[in-house]
Amino acid sequence: MQMSDATRHLTAVGEFAGEYVVDEELTDGRLVIRPNTSAAAMRRRLDAEPVSDEEFQQLVDDYGILPSDGEG
């Protein structure tokens, strides 16, 4: 188990492979866990990297991406 910012994380292998966050440790030793849905964990699962401001601006320039509410 790995400690980070007072939140305990674990990585499971096998049928339920993935990154999890420990919500609670019961008195009998069982753990209550949930999937790690942090942005960093999702990027790792998707093997993705965030784009730089320059790359984002290039996408806007190339494809005309605008906020859906018409702002900007």
VENGI-V765208 format. One record per pair of residues at least 12 apart in sequence whose C-alpha atoms are under 10 Angstrom apart, sorted by the first residue. I is the first residue (numbers start at 1). J is the second residue. If there is no record, write none. Layout:
i:I j:J
i:I j:J
This chain:
i:1 j:21
i:1 j:22
i:2 j:21
i:7 j:21
i:7 j:22
i:7 j:23
i:8 j:20
i:8 j:21
i:8 j:22
i:8 j:23
i:8 j:24
i:8 j:33
i:9 j:21
i:9 j:22
i:9 j:23
i:9 j:33
i:9 j:34
i:9 j:35
i:9 j:36
i:10 j:22
i:10 j:33
i:10 j:35
i:10 j:36
i:11 j:35
i:11 j:36
i:16 j:35
i:18 j:35
i:18 j:36
i:18 j:41
i:18 j:45
i:19 j:33
i:19 j:34
i:19 j:35
i:19 j:36
i:19 j:37
i:19 j:38
i:19 j:41
i:19 j:42
i:19 j:44
i:19 j:45
i:20 j:32
i:20 j:33
i:20 j:34
i:20 j:35
i:20 j:36
i:20 j:37
i:20 j:41
i:21 j:33
i:21 j:34
i:21 j:35
i:21 j:36
i:21 j:37
i:21 j:38
i:22 j:34
i:22 j:35
i:22 j:36
